[in-house]
Amino acid sequence: MDCVVAVDVGGTTIKGGLVARDGTILHFERRDTPRGADRVIAAVSAFVADLSRPRPGLRPVAVGLAVPGLVTPTHAVFSAAFGWRDVPVSSFTDVDLPVALGHDVRSAGEAELAYGGGGDDVLFLPIGTGIAGAVVLSGSLYGGAGGWAGQIGHIPVRPDGVACGCGQRGCLAAYASGGAIAARYGSGTAPDVVRRAAEGDARAAEVWSSAVDALALALATYTLLLDPARIVIGGGVSLAGDALLAPLRQRLAARLESRRPPEVVTSSLGTGAGLLGAGLLGWRSAA
């Protein structure tokens, strides 16, 4: 069976697999993301090589790579998370297959359109180590003039607030990303903070409430500008389920008293949207 190698590069883990044309994930692996641009690039290259090796009944025909930051079809231009600049697609792999490079969140948004709930005017918002959004307007993904559309994680929600890795202060990502939630609590992971808040830990409850407040503020701003019908939340933080959705819906509605708030749901694709988006990139390059 023909398939594509799909790799979704995240700040905490690199997800990789083999994806059929219909979106079926035929093989899946997960590896830790190392620190440092050169080490991440080397890890991606090794992962692609391993996934491309022969397997009974499977024949990789192309590679799709989804990476964060500013991305063009030929270069990973910039990533604050990894510190790389102007990395050519050839640096990520030397396998003898067509390779497509794309933005991780925009690719995940494309997968949401193809395999998830879809919709004409939607914000797909994965919340993991960082935060970014895939903007869907009139049924089409919107990248903006220079490819930066959707960087909602760097909307300032607390003027002169805590420092963000992008160099600004008070960004949404500095309060509501999975990495920030864990860091502000001081230990564990974002799911640990959610669990401890539910168990009555006052500090965990404060950190979690602050994250939800910041998210509601950013989404109210987005809603007033672009009027989405639906906001689809993905990524690891979405696994909090009702612990996230219930207060977020309430606080978003309170900031939009003059209008009906958009529907807020979690992604039906879970944390696999990025991998499926990388698969779509691969199939496009194989066509």
N, C-alpha and C positions, 0 to 999 in steps of 0.2 A: 504494500500500500504506500502511495506517495504521502509525504507529510512535510512539514517545515519545522526547523529548529526555531524555538521561540525563547527569548531571554528578556526578562523584566528586571531591570537593575534598580534596586531600592536602597535606601540609606542603611537599613539593618540587614536585609537579606537579598540575595539574588535568586529569583525564581527562574527555572528553566524547564523546558519540556519539548515534546514532539506533539504537534497539533495537526489534526486532519483538516481537510478543506471545509467540513461542516462545523468545525469548532470543537470537535471531540478531542480531549486531551488524552493522547495515547501513552504518554510517559511523562512523569513529573519528578523533579528534584528541587531541593532548596539548599542553598549554601549561604554561610555568613558573608556579609560584605566586609572586606578588610578596610583599614584606614589608609588614606593616602591615594592620590590620583593614579600614580603608576601601578600601585598594587591592585586597585580596582580594575584598571584596564587589563592587567595580566590575568586577573581572576576571570574576567568575562571571556577573554580569549581562550583560556583553558577550558572553561565550561562549554563554550561553543564547540571546541574540538572534541570533547568527550561526548556531547550529545550527537555529533555528526558521525560518530563511528558506526560501522554496520551493525544492524540488529535484525534478527530473523523476521522477515515479512514487512519490514519498514524501510523506506528509501527517502531520506531527506533530499528535498529538491531546492531549498532556499533557506535563508536565515532572516529572522526578524528580530531586531534589537530595539527595545524601548528604554530610554535613559532620561534622567531628569535634567532640568535646566533649559537653556536656549539651544535648540537643535535645528539643523538644516538637514536635507537628505544626504549631504556629504560630510558634515562635521558635527560633533558635539561641541558647540561653540563655547558654552560656559556653564558651569555648575558650581554654585556656592557650597552645596553639600559635599562635593568631592574635591573641589579646588582645581578642576581641569579647565583648560582653555584651548580651543581650536584643535580638538583631537579628531583626526580624519577617521572615517569609518573603517579604513583598512587596518588601523591600530587595534581594533577590537577583535579581529579574526583573520586568520590566513587560510581558512578552508576554501576549497575550490567550488564555491557555490555562490549564487547571487545573494547579496546582502542588502537589506533595507534598514535604515536607521530612522527612528521616530521619537517623538516626545512621549514620555511614559504616561502622563495623565491624559493627553489628547488621544493616545492609542487606546487607553482604557475606556475613555468616553466613546470611542468608535465601537469598541466591543459591547458596551452597554447599549448602544443604538442597534447593533446587529443581533445581539443575543438576549438582552435584558428587556426592560420595560419600554425603552424608546421614548418618542415624543418629539414634537416640533420645537419647543422652547424649553430647554432643560439645562440645569447646571449639574454636572456630575462632579462630585467633590470627594475624592479619596483623602482620608485623613490617616496618615501613618506617621513615619518619622518626621515628615514635613507635611505641608498642605499646598495643594494647587488644584485648579479646577479645569474641567473641559467644558467650554461654552458651546452650547448648541442653539443656533438661531435659525428659525424657520426650517428646521430639519437638517441643517448642515453644521458641521463643526467650524468654529470660527477661531482662526489663529492670530488675527490682528495684523497690523502693518509690518511688524518685525518678528512675529512669532512669540510675543510675550503675553498674549491674551490669556486670561485665566489665572494670573498670579495673585489670587485672592489671599494666599497665605501671607502676603506682604502688604496688605491693607493695614494701616495703623488703626488699632482699636483702643489703644491707651497712649495718648500723647505723652512723650517723654517717659514711657514705660520701660520694661526690662529690655536689655539688649537682644538683638536678633542676629543670627549668623550672616544675614545679608548686609549688615553694617548699619541698619536703621534701628530704631527703638520702638517698642510698643506694637510690633506686628502681631497679626492674628496667630501666626505659626509659633510665636514665642509664648503663647498662652494655651492654645488649643490643639497643637500637634501632639501625637503620642509621645514623642521625645521630650517635648516641653512639659507635659503633664507629669511624667516620671521625674524629670529633673527638678521641677518646682516642689514636688512632694519630698524628694530627697533620696528615694530608693525604689527598687522594683521596676515595674513596667506600668503602662497606662491601665491595662486590665487589673493589675494589683490595686491601683488607686481606686478604680471603680468598685472593686470588691470591698476594700476597706471602708470606703464611704458608706456602702450599704450596711456594713457591720457596725457603723456608729463612730468611726474614726473622724474626729472633728477636723483635723488638718486635711485629711483626704477629701472630706466633703467640701471644704473651702476651696481646695485646688480644682476639684471637679466642677463646682459651681462657677468658679471664675472662668474656666474653659468654656462652659456652655454659654455664659454671658457674652464672652468675646465672640463666639461663633454666631450667636443670635444677632449681635450688632453688625458683623460683617455681612451676614446674609440679608439683613434688612436693607443695608446699603445696596447690595447687588440687586435685590428685588425691586427697589425703587428706580434703579437705573434701567434694568433690562426685562423686568416683568416676566419671569419664568413661570410656567405652569407647574413645574415640578423641580424639586431639588433632591437629587439622589446621592446619598452619602455612602461611600465605600471605604476601603482600607481597614486596617486593624481596629481603629477606634470605633468603627461602625458595629463591631461585634458586641459592643455594650448594649445594643438593642434598645429596649424601652427606657433603660437608665439614661440614655442619650436622647432618644426621640421625644419622650414625654415632656421633659423640661424645655427642650429646644423648641418644640412646636409652640408651647405656651409663651415662652419669652420672645420668640419671633413675632407671634401674633400681637403681643403687647407693644411692640415697636412699630406695628403697622396698623394702628387703630383706624386709619382713614380708608383702608382697603382690605380685601380678603387676602390672607397669606397664601403662598403657594403650598402645594402638597409637599411634605417632607417625608421621605421614605429611605430605607436602606437598600443597597444594591442587591438584586437577586443573584448576582455573580460572586458576591462575597469578595474575598481577597484575590480571586482569580482573574479579575477583569484585565489587569495589566498584562498577564501572560497571554490571554486570548487576544488582546490588542496587538501584542508582538507577533502572534500568529497571523493576524490579518495583514500586518506589514510584510511578513514573509511571503504569504500567498500572492500579494500584489506584485512583489518583485519576481515571483516565479511565473507570472502570467505572460 
